[in-house]
Amino acid sequence: MGIKNVKYQSKALRLKWLWKYSNDDHSLWKRVIGAKYEAEDDDQGSDYTIRVSLWRSIRALWEEVKLNSKGWNFNFGRQPNDWEVMRVVEFLNTVGNFKGLRAQKDVLRWKGGSKGIFKVGAAYRLEQKHGVFSKLDACTFVLNVYNGGNILSIVTDSSAHATHVAGIAAAFHPEEPLLNGVAPGAQIVSCKIGDSRLGSMETGTGLTRALIAAVEHKCDLINMSYGEPTLLPDYGRFVDLVNEVVNKHRLIFVSSAGNNGPALTTVGAPGGTSSSIIGVGAYVSPAMAAGAHLLVEPPTEGLEYTWSSRGPTDDGDLGVCISAPGGAVAPVPTWTLQRRMLMNGTSMASPSACGGVALIVSAMKVEGIPVSPYSVRKALENTSIPVGASPEEKLTAGQGLMQVDKAYEYMQKVQNLPCVWYQVNIKQAGITSKPTSSATSRGIYLREPLYCHQSTEWTVEIAPKFHEDANNLDQLVPFEECIELHSTGETVVRAPDYLLLTHNGRSFSIVVDPTTLSDGLHFYEVYGIDSKAPWRGPLFRIPVTITKPSVVTSRPPVISFQGISFVPGQIERRFIEVPFGATWVEATMRTYGFDTARRFFIDTVQLSPLQRPIKWESVATFSSPSSKSFTFRVEGGQTMELAVAQFWSSGIGSHETTVVDFEIAFRGINISKEEIVLDGSEAPVRINTEALLSTEKLVPSAVLDKIRVPYRPVDCKLHALSADRDKLPSGKQILALTLTYKFKLEDDAELKPQIPLLNNRIYDNKFESQFYMISDRVHSMGDVYPNFAKLPKGEYTLQLYLRHDNVQYLEKMKQLVLFIERKLEEKDIVRLNFYSQPDGPLTGDGSFNSSDLVPGMKEAFYVGPPAKDKLPKNSREGSVLFGPMLYEEGKGRQKSPASYQISYFVPPIKLDEDQGKSSSDTKSVSERLEEEVRDAKIKVLASLNQGTDEERAEWKKLSQSLKAEYPKYTPLLAKILEGVLSRSNIEDKIHHFTEVITAADEVVASIDRDELAKYCALRSDPEDEATEKMKKKMETTRDQLTEALYQKGLALAELEAKGGSTADKAESQVALESDVQSDMFEENFKELKKWADLKSSKYGILSVLRERHHERLGTALKVLNDMIQDDGNPPKKKFYDLKLSLLDQIGWSHLVVYEKQWMQVRFPSSLPLF
């Protein structure tokens, strides 16, 4: 409610008191009040005069509480949103059945907020009450009220995922303890970050509000079973906020590492890439395999799930911190029609770990041990049990499987030690460039060939970080640790023996020499041990990952791996230096030696600076020994990991090993330009090609199949958001910038908005949030990952919503350029031509089709710009046409997967045809001048407004003058009809429709329909310019005729509906020349049928009106329903308005009520909130 007025506050408090009086049935205070002031047994009050002023003022409000003869009267502060309509209807039905206050308790309760102040928004937060929409859907929801009562938030599931996750962490079944979660009964604050409008995709707004809520509710832990790929590790707006929450407010943040394994460097953000977050991998034990996955013969040892993401991160950090069980049979929502369900993923491992941490924290609080995310994380890492025997397994499982009991024992021992996080920053000594993309890294990752064949020196800075509330004198100044440095591979990674560390930090050098290592994966750690308390385990770890690639020396370049034996869960990694000049791969996998089906994951990964990992993946099932082929793109000169894994549960029970041969053939044509840009001129672009590896067939092809049109905002609004859920823990207020763009579609189109600055980055983005909506009503919405949506022709508004607490950032975005990217229809796709001569595009000579490229020889050709007359219509200046360009064929004449983008900038449009008359034009100068003057006058008429009576009078005066001057000029008469139709706020409807009929008749009379019919029956020569010009003119005339007949039909139908008599029509100058009155509507309908398809969505409405005209209401309703269902575009509101009218006329009142309820859903009065 947000009560601020003292008068209203007093009234509300008295109503609250009166409500309580009506519901407390047997309380002593009620009996005293009743005995003193009220009549006996009269809960609803007596009629005699009340002499006590306080009680009189309270009792005076009784009529506003009890149900009177007029029923309830509700005034809503706004129109309900589309998702609220049915709930409002149910609410009104419920209240309508309410018979007044009785001697039983009502479901409503008024509670005080945390400070004793009444707030509507406090209800769910305090009582944690929830509801179900209906027994039919069994969908649970909760309500929250924000912004002083102006925003009602209805929260419900996007999927069963969150309930399952919560159940793993904290399900509590006292009667069936086996069904309990890891921390039974732990209190959960559920923060929904997945937007149901986006299919449960998380948004920046949801993420930020969740962090704010976690701090506001004084949570101890955060679990987040979400994540996405990232461009930069440990970077972005959300990561900055997480760092603040962890470092300042001491929340322990646990998150899933991702499900993109088994290749290395596949951990997702934020769980696997952020230093402040405990990233969790997914582990499966033999007991889980037997009990949850129902395997006949489970594995003998626990292992990571095959799909669990692996480290290291792009900057060398371990990526996965610890592992936890990654599958569970856990609770799911009731609407799934079952109580529990098996799900697996790191989404399940994260709450398993978080529940274990909750047990530790709970015990720490009981014992009075200070809780710090720094010390808890160290306890988890240093007490975990390793998964697998090799050091490289740490990239898969982190430090190992978490142990709750041992971690708690560790916390008991270190409770009096300072809570410190040892931040690691690494740079390569002596040079500024390095193999990772960020300024500093958190580990050493030697992946590319250059760094794997030489010794390198690295400078490591260890910077102790204390919580923000740490005392300088008591904690920082006394801090001093004598640390022993150890290396797990001293022959490869060398470090000093000791380090004296104070709170100011210290640097030292590490030398890495991989020159003697064999090809493949190698993992080492440099770690620091407290020399005075070695039982603490490593205080910090510096991961060193080396992937030394094999070199392909054969020509043509082919590499084979023969006779690799696999058992369930086994992963084989091969690292290959991709030869320079290779752009794609043909790979063949052969399997043999088994008799039951086998399932394999095949992944390849390459890393490039400031780019997400280049990942290709496939899942292949071999039902019997056979071979499969694959093609995928690669980048030459960089290391490629090939990871082949037999799925962890595939082949269990069969004691046969699977034998695999894997062959990789590198293909490719080296080109001089990876992205070709045609600048809009007539000049072609030359492309140099060369086959560096083997003979290749050069067969270029290029199409422009999409268009991108730039737009600037037409409006921008910057405002501060409400403080109740958009104020950061630091106290900063979040601001919102809403940018409005306008665009028009001449035809139906499939499109999506593109914002190059912001798209495709959610966690690695310094902007907090982005969201867009396309509407004349809501047609499409999205955020960082825009999707194509099919829109009908029309005018549209796109609103883009950006959030940040820095007003300067938002100010810079006020003129943000947005592109509307549209797929071209097949008929509009432009196919480019290639030439062996620079003048080829003009002369048409020297066409280039194909060539055989021999290694060591270069070939050049030209790609010509598209012909201007082949450009798609409505390709305005500044637009960009683009599409794929390929250079070679693959197997079976299939195109290779190595494609490149080619773009064409649309130049300024050519001069208007009327402005550049050729010498062959037979019209005289005076005739052409007269036409120019006439067209200019018509443009002026079309530009006039008719908003007021004076403006309408001016328009009418000019239109009559022009009609007198050009009485039979069809374009003028069509513009006059258009002007009559554009009027709004019309009072005399009958007169208006009569004007429409008159204007339409004038358009029809100006057209020689016999001549038009003859022309439409003829075939024209598309090569003849004069014929094409005449064709365009006649098509325009036909469109003007059909529009006039259509509008006349609508006006006649409206006149009939308004009940206008024949006399009325005569007075309005609608001529009836025959003594026998003809059916004007029927005549008009038959004429329109000659020129247009009356089954189309535009003209079909006249068919409905005709059926109603003949009182065939059922047929009219069927025709209308067919139009609504068959139309490929979203039906217009006028269709449903007509449907309501027909249903009402038929007398089906129950359907009228139903359809009216759904009108708010289909056509909401306002856009939904961002």
N, C-alpha and C positions, 0 to 999 in steps of 0.2 A: 504493500500500500504506500509506503513512504510518507506517513502522516507528518505534516509540518504545521498545518493550521491548528491553532489552539482550540478553536471551536470544534473542528472535526475530531481532534484528539480526545476532547472531553466526551463528545458523543460516542466515539468508538469505545472508550473505557466503560461508559455506562451500559452500552449494548453488551459488552463483554461480561459485565457483572450480571446483567439480566439473563443472559444465556446460561451462565453458571447456575443462577438461581433456578432456572427451569429444568436443569438436568441433575442437580444433586438431590437425589430423591429423599434420602433419610438422614441427611446431616442435621446436626443440632442447630447450627446457625440458621438454616432455612426454616426450621420449625419455630425458632424464636421470632424471626422476621415475620413469618406468616401469622403467628399468634398475635403479634403486636399491631401489625398494619393491615393484614389481609383478612378476607372472609374465610371461614373454615372450609377446608377441602377445595379451595379455589386456586389451583396452580396458575391460572391465567389472569388472576387479579380480580378485584371487585370494582363495583361502579361507584361506591360512596367516596366522598371527598377525603383525600389524604392530606393530613395536616403537617407532616414533616417535610420540609422543603427538599432535602436530599433524596428521600424516597420518592417524593412527588416527581422530581426531575428524572429519576430512573424509570418510574412507572409510566411517565408520559411517552416513552419510546416503545411501549409494549405493542402498539399497533404496527410498528415497523418490524417486529419480530414474528408475531403470530400470523398465521395464514388468514387473510380476509376473503371476502366473497369475490373480489376481483382477481385473486390469484397472485402469483409472484410477478414482479416487474424488474427485469434485469437490464442494466445498461452496460454493455461491454465497451471498454476503452478503445478498442480497435476491432476491425474485421478479423475473424479467425483465419489462420493460415490454412493451406490446403490439407495439411496432415491433422488439423484440429477439428475439422468440420464434423466428422462422425462422433467425436468425443463430446462436442458441444450439444449435438442432438441428443445423445444418450444422457447428458447431464440435465437438459431441459425435461426430458421424459421422466427422469428420476425425480426431479423437483416437482413435476406436475402430479406425480403420485403421492407426494408427501402431504400428510393430513394435519400438519401443525405439530407443535411441541407436545410430546406425550411423556408419560412417566417411564421412559426408557432412555438409555444413553444414545446420543447421536454420534456419528463417526467423526464429526468435526471436533478439533481441539485447538485452543489458543494457548500457545506456549510463549514463555519469555525467551529472549535471545541470551547470548552468553553474558550480557551485562544487565539482564533484567528488562531490556527494552523490547517491546513487541515488534517483530518483523515477520512479514509474510514469508520472505525468503528463508527464514530460519527453520521452517517447519521440517523439511526433509533432512536437513543437516542434523537436527536435534533428534528427531523421532525415527529417522531411517525407515519410514513407511514407504511401501510400494504398492502398486495396483496391477491389475490385469485388464486389458482392454475388453476381452470377452472370453467366455469358455470356449468359443469356437476357435479363436486363434491362440489362446493361452500365452499371449505375449505380454511379458512383464514390462512395466514402465514406471518411471518416477518423474516427479515434477519439481522444478526449481524456478524460483521467481527472482529476477534481477532488475537492476536499474530502477529501483524505487517502485516496483510493481508494473513497469512498462513492458517487460519482456518475460514471457512464459516459456520455459525450456522443458520440452517433453523428451526424456532420454529413454531410449530402448536399444535393443541389440541390433548390431549389424550382422552378427554371426554368432555361432556357439563358442567361438574361440576364447573370449574373455571369461565366460563362466567356467570353462574347463581349466583355464590358467588359475583363476581364483581358487577353484576347488583343490587343485594340486597343492597350492600354498597353505590353505587354511580351512578346508572343509572340516566340519565338526559333527560327528554322529555318535553321541554318547551311548546309544543303544547298540551300535555296530562299529566298534573302534577300528575294525579293519578297513572301513571306508574313509577314515579320517585323512585329512591332508597332512603335510609335513609338520605344520605348526597349527594343530587343531584350535579353532576358536580365535585365532589372531584377528584383530579388528582391521577391517579393510575399508579404505576410502577408494571407491571406484571412480576413476576419471576417464571418461571416454575420449580418446584421441582419434579414433577412426570415424570418418564422416560417412554416414549411410548414403548420402547423395553420390559419393564417389566409390561405392562398393567397399566401404570400410577402410579406404586409404587414409593414412594419418595426414593431418594438416599442421602447418606451423602454428596456427591459432590454437588448435587442440593441445599440442605439445606444450606451448607456453602456459596456457591456463591450467594444465595438469600440474606443472611445476609450482605455479602460484598456489594452487589448492593444497599440494603436499606440504608446503611451508606453513600455510595458514592453519592447517589441521595438525600441525606439529607431528608429522609422521616420522617414523624412525627409518623406514626403508622404502625404496621405490623399486617395483618390478616393472619392466617394460619388455614385452614380448613382441616387438616390432623392429623393423629395420629396413634399410635400403642400401644399394650401392653408393659409393661416394667417390668424388674426384680427389679430395684431399683428406687425409686422416687427421683426426684431432683438430678439426677446424669448423667454424661456422657459428651462427647465432645460437642455435640450441646448445651446442657444446659449451659456449661461453656461459649460458644460464645454468647449465648443469654444474660447471666448475664452481659457480657462486653458491649453488645449493649445497654442494658437497663440502666445499672449503669453509663457508661461513656458517651454514646451518647444520652441518654435520649429518646430513642424510646419507645413508648407504644406498648407492644406486647399482642395481643388478639388471643386466639386460642380455638378451639372446645374441649369440655371435653370428647367426645366419645359417641358411640351409643351402649353400651354393657349392659345397664340396663335390668331389674330393681334391680338386686342384689346390695348390698353394695360393696365397694372397686372394682369398675369396671371402674373407670376413666382411661383414656389413657394418654400416654405421647405424646407430652410435655405439652399439654394444661391443663390437670387435675392434673399433678404431679409436676410442676415446680413453684418455689416461685416467679420468675420474670415474669411469664406469667399470664394474666387474663384468667382463664378457664371459659368457658360459657356453661351452660346447656340449653336445648331446652324446651321452654314454648309454650303452645297453648292456645289461648284465645277463648271465645265463638264466637267472631266475625270471627276469623280465621277458627274455626271449621265449621261455616256456609258458609263463603265466599270461602275459599280455598279448604276445604275438602268436601263441599257440603252435610253436614249432615242435615237431616230433622229436628232433634231436637238437637241442640248443647248443651253441658254441661252448667250448670248454672254459674259455676265459672271456671276461668282459672286454668290450672294444667300443670305439666311437662309431656312431652310425656313419654309413658311407657318405651320406649327403651333408653331414655336419661341416660347416665352413672351417677352413684352415687359415692359419697365419703364414708368414708374417704380414704385417701391414706394409703398405707401399714405402713407409719410412723406417721399416726394420723392426718395429715393436712386435712383441710376441703375438698379439692379436687375441688369442684365446687365453683367458686368465686361469680358469678352472673348468672342470667338467662335472656334470650332474646327470642323473637319469633323465633321458630325453623322450620318454614315452610313458603314458599312464592311461588307465581306465578311470576317468574322473567325471564329476557332474557336468551336465549340459542343461541348457534351458528347457523348460517344459514344452515349449512349442516344437521341439524336435521329436516329441512323443516317445522319449525314452529318458531314463534317469541318468545313465552314464554312457560314456563312449570312449573308445580308444583313439587317441590322437598322439602323434609323435612329431618332434621337431625341436629345434633349440628354443622355440616358444614354450615348450613343456619343461626343458632343462632349466630355464631361467627361474620360473616359480619354484621349482624343486630346490634350487640353490637358495633362493630368497627365503623360502620357508625354513631352511636350515639356518640361515643367518638370523631369522626371527627368533629361533630357539636360543641361539647364542646371546643375542641382545637381551632377550627376556631374562635369562639367567644373570647376565651382567648387571641389569638394573636391580635385580633382587639382591645381589651381592654388593651393590654400590660401586661397581667398576665403571669408570668413565667410558662412554661409548664414542668411538671415533671411527669414521670410515677408513682412515689410514691404518690403524692398528688391526681392525677387523679384517681388512684385505690381506694384510701381512700374515695374520693368523691362518687364513684360509690357504694361502699359497704355500706357506711353510709346513703345513701339516697334511697336505693332500698326498694321496697315494699315486705314484706314477702309473699311467696307462701305457703298456707296451715297454719293451726293454731298451729300444734305441733312443739316443738323445733327440733324434729328429721327430719322435712322437710328441715332443712338447709343442710343435707347431700344430698338431692335431688336437691334443687334449689339454693344452696349457700345462700347468704344474701338476695336474692329475685330478683324480676323483676326490671331491671334498669330503672331509671327515668332521662332522659336527662336534663330536665329543672331544677329539684332540684339539680342535680349534678353540673350544672353550677353555680347555686346560692351558693352552698357550696364552689366552687372554688373562687368565688368573695370574700367570707368572709375570706378564709384562705390564700389569695394571699401574705400577708406580713409575714406569718409564715414560718419557715424553712421547706424545703422539706426533709422529713425523712422517711426511711423505717425501721420499727421495726422488726428486725430479731429475731425469737424465736428459741432457742435451748433447748431441754429437755433431761434430763437423769434421770434414776431411781436412787434414793439416796441409797448409801451404797453398791450397787452391780454393776458389769459390764455387766451381761447378762440382757436382757430385751426382751419384746415380739415382738419388731420390729427388722428389720434386719440391719438397718444402725447404725453407731456409735452414732449419736444423732437423735432425732426426732423433728418434728414441731408441734406435738400434742400428746395427750395421747389416746391410743387405747387399751382398755382391752377387749380382745376377747376370749382368751383361759381359760379353767376352773380354772386353778391355780390362775390367777389374778382376777377372778371374785368372789372369795370366801375369800379374805383377803384384809386388808387395806394396801395401799402402799404410799410411799412418793416419790415425784418427785422434782428435782431441775430444775428450769426454769431460763434461762438466756435471758434477753432482751438486745439486742445489737443494738443501733441506727446506721443506715447506711446512710451516706450522699453521694451525687454524687461525682465523682472523682475530679471535679473542685471546690469543696467546699473549702472556705478559712478557714484556721485553726483559725485565730484570730477573724474573723467576724462571723463565723457560729459555729464552733466546740466548742471553749472555752466558749462562752456565753450560750451554750445549757444547759438548766436545766428545768426539768418538774416535778411538784408535781402531782403524779398520784394516783387516787383512784382505788383500785382493787375490782372488784365485781364478784360474782359467781352466776350463774343462778340456782344452786342447792346446797345451803349451807349445807344441811344435808349430802350430798354425797361428794361434792368437796369443800374443805376449803382452803382459801388463806389469806395472810395478808391483812390488810385494806389499807395500803398506800405503795407507792414506790417513792423514790427520784431518778430520772433518769438523768444521765449526758451522754455525748457522749461516755464515756468509758464503758457504760453498767452497768447492775446490775443484781444480781441473787436473787431469793427468792424460797421458798418451797411451794409445793401444796400437800395436803393429799387427797387421793381418797379412799373412803370406800364404796364399792358396796355390802357389805354383807347383807344389809337389802332390797336390790332391788329385785323386782320380775323378773322372767325369761323374756327375751326379749331385745329389743333395748332401750337404754337410751342415751340421748345426753345432754351435758351441755357445758357451756362456762365460762372461766375466762377472763374478759376483763378489760382493763385499760382506765380510763376517766381522761382527764385533769381537775384537780380540779379548775383551774382558768378559764377554758373555756369549761364547760361541753357540750355546744352546738356542739362541734366538733365531738361528738360521740366517740365510741371506737377507741383508737389509735392502739391497737393490741388486738388480740383475741387468746385464747388458747383453741382449741376444745378438748373436752373430750368425747370419744365415748365408751360406755360399751355395749357389747352384751353378756348378761348372758344366758348360754345355759341350756336347759332342760336336765335332766339326764334320761337315759333309764334304768329302773330297772327290766323290765320283762325279762323272759327267756322262750323261745327264744326272742331275743331283737326286739320288735315291738313297734312302737309308732304311735298313730293315732291322727288326728286333725279332729274333727267332726263338721258338721253343720256351716261351715264358710260361711257367706253371702258376696256376691260380687255385687258391682255396677260398671259401667264403670270407668276405671282409678284407681280402688282400688287395693292396694298392701298389701298383708299379708305376714309378715316375721315370720319365726319360726327358733329359734337357738337351735341346738341339739348337745350335747356332744356325738360324735361318739364313741361307745364302743371300747375298745382295742380288737384287733383281727378281727375287721370288715375290709373288703377290698372292698366290693361292696354292693350295695343296690338294692332291688326289691321294687319298689314303685307303688302304685295304686291310681289313681285319679278318683273319682266318682262325677258326676254332676247331679243335678236335680232342679226342680222348675222353669223352663223357657220353652218358646215355640219357640224362634228364635235362630239362631246360635250364639254361643259364642266363642270368641277367647282368649286363655290364653297364657301368657309367664310363663314358669316354669324354674327357675334358681337355681343352688346350687353352693356355693362358699366355699372353705376352703383355709386358708393361711398357708404357710410354710416358714420358714426363707430362705432367698436368693433363692427364687423360685417364679416364677409368680403364681398368684392365680390359684388354681385348680378349674376350672369352667366347669360345665356341664349346657347345656341349651337346651330347647325344646320349640317349639311353637305348641300348640295343639288346634285344632278347634273341637268343639262339635256341630254338627248340631242338635242334640236332646239329652235329658238326657241319659248318657251312662257312661262307664268307660274306662280308658286307663291305660296301664302299661308301666313302664320305668325301665331300669337298668342303673346304672352308678357307677363309681369307687369312693371310699372314702378312707381316711386315718384315722386309729383308733387313739383315744385319743385326737383329735382336734375338735374344734367347726365347725359345718357345718351350714351355713345359707341356709334355704329353702325359696325362694321368689316366691310366686304365685301371678300373677297380671292379672286381666281382662283388656284386651287391652282398651285404653282410649276411642276408638270410637265403641267398640263392645257392642251391646245391647242397644245403645242409641235409644230412641224412644219406646222401650219396657219397661214398668214400673215394670217389674218383676225382682226381685233379683235372682242371681244365687247362689245356695247352693252347697258347695263343701265339700266332705270328702276326706282326704288325709291320706294314710297309708304307713308307711315306715318299711320294714323288713330288718334288717342288717344281712349280710351274710359274710362268709369269713373263710379262712384257714390261720393261722399264720405260717409263714415259717422262717427258720433260715437264708436264703440268698435271698435277694431281687434281686440281679443280680448274675447269675451263670456264672463262667468263667471256661471253659475247656482249660487247658494250652498247649494242643498239645501232651501230653503224652498218654499212654494207660490207665492211671488210671481214674476211674470214680469219680464223685463228690457226696458226701453224702448230702442229704437234709432232715432236720428234719421238720416235720409238726405237727400242733396241731390245733384242733377246740376249740376255747375258748368260743364260744357263743351257738352253737347248733350242733346237729349231721349233718355232711357234708359228701358228697360223694367225696372222693379223686380220681380223674381221671386225672393223669398228661399227658400232651402232649407237645411236643416241636419240632419245625422245624427250620432249618437254611435256610432262603429263600433270604438272601442278603449277599453280600460279600463286604468288604471294604479293598481296597488295598492302602498302603501308598506310597507316592512319595515325593522326594526331588526336588527342582528346579534345572534345568540344566543351567539356566542363570538368572541373575538379573541385573537390571538397575535402578539406583537411579539418579534422576535429579530434578532440580528446575522447577516449572511450571511458566507460563507467569505471569507477574505482573498485566495485565489489568483486570483479573477477579479472580485470585488466590492469591491475597495478602490480608492478614487479616487486619481488621481495626487497629489492634495494630501495624501494620507495618511488622509483621512476614511473611515470604514467605513460601507458602505451597510447600512441596516436594512430589514427587510421586515415588513409588517403584513398578516396574513391574517385576514380577516373572514368569518365563516360565517353564512349566512342559511338559514332553512328555509321552504319553502312547499309547498302541496298543491294539486293540480289535481283537480277532481271529474270533469272530462271532458278528452278530448284538446284540445290548444290550441296555437296558434302564438303564440310570445311572444319577448320579448327583455328583458334587464335594462337599466335606464336609471339613470345616475348623473349628475344634472344638473351637479354641480360639475366633473366631469372629462371627460365624453364629448365627442367630436368635436374634441378638441384634442390633438395629439401633440407638435408643436414649440413651439407657443405656450402651454405649460403648465408651471408651476413644479414640478409633481410629475413625478418621473422616469418612473414606469411604473405601469401598471394592467393587470390581466389577470383574467379570470373563467372559472370552469368550473362548469357545471351538471351534476349527477350524481345518479343512484342507481347507474348507471355513467356514463361520460362521454357526455352527450348534446349538449352545445354548449359552445363556448368562444369568447372574443373579447377585444378590448381597447377602444381608444378609439372604435371604430366598431362597436357591437354590431349583430348581424343577427338577424332573426327565425329561430326554429328551431321545428319541430313536435315537441311532446312528448306522449306518451301520458299518460293519467290516472295519478296516483300521487303519492307524496311525494318531494320533491327537496331536495337540498342545493346551495346556490350558495356557492362560495368566491371571494372577491375578494382579489386580491393587489396590494398597494401597496408601492412602494419609495421611500426617500429617505434621505439621511444625517442629516437633522435630526429627532431623536426628538420634539421638541415638535410638529412638524407632524403626525407620525403619531399622537401621543397625542390630538390634536384630532379625529382621524378614527375613533376607536374606536367611536363610535356613529353612524357615517355612515348616512344614510337612503338606501336603494336602492329603486327602483321596478321592479316586474315589469309590463311593458307587454304586453298581450295583445290580439290581434285577436278581435273578436266574430264568432261565426258569423252567417250571414245571418238566421237566425230570432231572434237576440238583438239585432240592430241596432235602435237607437231612433231613430225619425224624429220630429223636433220639429214642433210646430204654431205658427202665428203668428196674432195677434189684433189687432184694431183697438181693443179695449177692455181696460182693466187687469184686469177681472174675468173676461175670456174664459176663462182656464184652468179656472175653477171652474164658470161657468155654461154654458160651451160655445158661447156666442154671440159674434158679431163676428169670425168667421174672416177672416183676411187672406191673400189669394192673390197679387195682383199690382197694380201701379199704373204709370201713365206719369208719369215725372218730367220736368218742364219746367225748364230752367235758371232759377235764381232762386227756385224754390219748393221748400219742404222737405216731407218726408213722414216720419211717425213710425209705428211699429208695435211690437208686443210679441212677444217670443219666450217661450213658456211652458215651464215645466219638464216633464220626462217624468212620466207617471203612475207612481205607486209600484209598481203591479202589472205595469208594463211593463219594470221594471228587470231586467237579466240576473240569473239566479240566482247566488248566491255573490258578489254585489256588497257587500262588507263596508263597514262604516262607515269613512270616511276615504279610500275609493277615489275616483278621478276618472275619470268617463266623458268622452271628448272625441272630436272629429271636425271635419270641415270645414263651414264655413258660406259660402254664396255668395249674391250679391245680384242677379245679372243674367245674361241670356243672351248668348251670342255668336252667330256666324254659324250659320245652319242649326239654330237652337234648341240649339246646343251651349253648355254652361256656359262662362263666361269663366275664364281662368286665374287670376284674382284671387280667391283663397279666404282665409278667415280661420279661426282656431281658436275653437271654442266648447267650454266645459268645464262639467261638472256635478259638484258635490261630493256624494257619496252621504251622506245624513244618517244619524243613529242609526236603527237598525231599529225597526220598530213592536213593541209589546208582543207577547209570545207569545200565540197564540190562546187558550190555556188560562187566561191571566191576565186576560183582559178579556171575560168571558162576557157576552153580551147578555141582556136581560130575557126574550128568547124561549127561552132555554135551559131545557129541561124537566127537567134533572137537579136533584135536591135538593142542599142543601149537604152533607149527610152522604155522598152518593154521590160528589160532586166531591172531598170531603176524602179519601175512601177511594182514589180514583184517584190523587190527588197523593201519598199515602203509598206506594201500590204503585209508582208510577214512581220515587219517590225511592229506594226499596229496590233497584230494578233498577239505578239509576245507581251506587249504592254497590257492588253486585256487580260491575258493569263496571269500576269503578275499582280493584278489588283486584288486587295482583300475585300471581303464582304462581311466583316465582323459587326459593323454598325449599320443602322438604317441609311445614314448619309453615304457610307462606302458602297452599300448595295445600290443606292440610287445612281451614283456615279458609274458603277459597273453597268447598270441597265441602260443608261443613257449612251454609253460608248458602244455597247453591244448592238443596240438598235441602229446607231449610226453606221456601224460597220456592215450590218446586214443590209441596210439600204444601199451601201456602196458596193458590196460584193454579195449579192443575194443568193447565189447558187454555189458559193465556194465551200466545199465540204469541210476542209480543215478548220475554217472559221466556225462553221455551225457545230462541229464536234467540240471545239473549245467552249462554245457557249453552253452546250449541254453539260460539259464537264464543270463549268462554273456554277450552273444551277444545282448540280449534284453535290458540290462542295460546301453548300451552305449548312450552317448549324444553328441550333436554338430556334427552330422553326415553330411558330405559333399556329399559323393556319395551314394545317397539313394538307387539306383537300386542295387548296389553291396551289400549294407547292407541287403536289403530284401532277396537277393539271399542267403546270409550267413544264415539268419534266416531259410529259407526253407531247406537248406542243414542240418543245425543242427537239425531241427525238424524231417527230414527224418531219421537221424541217431537214434534219440530216438525211433521213431516208429519201425524201423527195428530191434532194440534190444529187442523188446517185443514179446513174443509168444502170439499173440492175441487169438488163438484158446484155449490155456490153460487158459488164463485169462477169456475168456467167459465161459468156463466150470466151473471155480471156482465161478464166480459171480452167476451162476445158482443154486449153492448148498447152503443148510442151514448149518450153523456152530453151534456147541455146545458151548454156552458162558461159560460153566464151564470147558471146556478143555483148559488148558493154551497154549498148543502147537497150537491148532486150532485157538485160539484168536490171537496168534502171527503171524500165517500165514495169517489170515484175514487182520490184520493191514498192513502187507507187500503188499498183493495184492491190497488193497485199495489205497495204496501209488502209486503202479505201474499204476493203472487205472487213478489216478489223473495226473500222469506224461504223460500218453498217451493222455488224452483229452487236456491237456495244449499244448502239441506239435502240435496236429492237429489244435487246435484253433489258435495258433500263425502262423502256416503255412498258414491257410486260410486268416488271416489278411495280411500276407506278399504278398500272391498271388494277393489279391485285390488291394493292394497298387502298385504292379508292373503293373497291368493292368491300374490303374489310371495314373501312370507315363508314360504310353505309351511305355513300354519296348517291343521290338519286339522279335520274336522267335529267331532271330540270337543273339540278346543281351543275351537272357536267355541261349542259347547254349554256348556262350562264357563264361558265368558265371558258367558253369559246372552244370546246371540243366539238368539232363539226360532225354532224350526223346527216349526210347528204341523201340517204335513202329513206323512203317512207317506212320501210321495214327495218327495224333496228337490228343491225348485225352484232354479232358477238365480237367485240373488238379484241378482247383477250385471245379468243380462239384464232382469229385471223392473224394476229401478231405472232402467236405461237407457231402456226404453220409456216409463216414466212421465215421466222428465225431458224426453223428446222431445216430449211433449204441450205443455210449457210454455216451452221455450227452443229457440233455434236452435243445434243441435249442431255447426254448421259454423263458428260464431264462435270467435275465439281463446280465449275463456274456457272454453267448454264443449266445444270440439272435441277437447280432449285425452282426453276420455272415449271419443270415437269411436276414437281410436288404441288406447286400452287395451282396448276391446271387440274390435277386430280381433286384437290380440295374445291376448286371452282365448280367441278361437276359433282361435288358432295360424295366423292369416293374417298372417304377419310382413311380407311384401312390401307388402300392402295397407296395413298399419299404417304402414309407413315412407313410403308415397306420401301418405297422408292427412296425416302429420306434416310432410312437406316442403311440401305445398300450404299448410298453415297458416303455416309459416315464410315462404314466399314471398309469399303473398297478404295477410298481415296488414300493414296500413298502418303499424303501430307497430314499433319495434325488437323483434325476438323476445326472449322471456324466456329466462333461463338454463335453466329447467326443461324447455323444449322441446328444447334441445340435449343436456341430460342424458338425456332419454328417447330421443333419437336415438342417442346412444352406446350405451345399453342395448339398443336394437333391433339395431343393427349388430353388437354383440357376440353377441347371441343368434342372429342369422343366421349368424355366423361369418366376417364380412368384416373380418378383423383389420387389413388394410391401410388400410381406411377408418376404422377405430377410431383407428389411429395418427394419421392425417391430421386427423381431427376433434379429437382431444385436443390436437394442436399448436395448432390455431386457437382452442381454448377460451381460451387465455391472451390472445389478441388480442381476441376478442369480449368477454370478461369478465375484464379484468385484476384481479389481486388487490388492487391499490392504484391510486390516481389518479396520472396522470403528473405530473411536476414542473412548476412554473410556469416 
